[in-house]
């Protein structure tokens, strides 16, 4: 029953968010979405919501739930931003595919940790390190002229790395809360 209610909320929220560009398209020519844009955005939004519900719906400390929300949101924004405009150059720049490694590190780490908070913290710290490394790896691959654009890419990646670190710290806090709950009262 709880999962059904959550799925209803996720579906309604996804539809509401997709209504924003749909309405905007009626009033301005600056918003031009195709059917595939709506399908991809809908899948991303619904998938993010579902992932959060499945990871955080169990009896978990609030810190764990907040960490899961931050990680899910960071993942969504990372994918959406790269699909929409690209972080490095345009959305068509193949170097942006390096961001898939960030998501892979987080996902593989979460699976290896079996969603346990201490392991999830390590996975998020790994994702943060990977996120921070991406623009420097891209610089080695492309070797562009150092401009303000390069600086902004590094700043953007630092902000995303900060989100992963915040999630990791919250998962670590959740691990401490779980250990305290498991100890016998003396």
ABEGO torsion letter per residue (X at the ends): XAAAAAAAAAAAAAAAAAAAAAAAAAABAABBBBAAAAAAAAAAAAAAAAAAAAAAABBBBAAAAAAAAAAAAAAAAAAAAAAAAEABEBAABAAAAAAAAAAAAAAAAAAAAGGBAAAAAAAAAAAAAAAAAAAAAAAAAAGBBBBAAAAAAAAAAAAAAAAAAAAAAAAAAAAAAAAAAABBBX
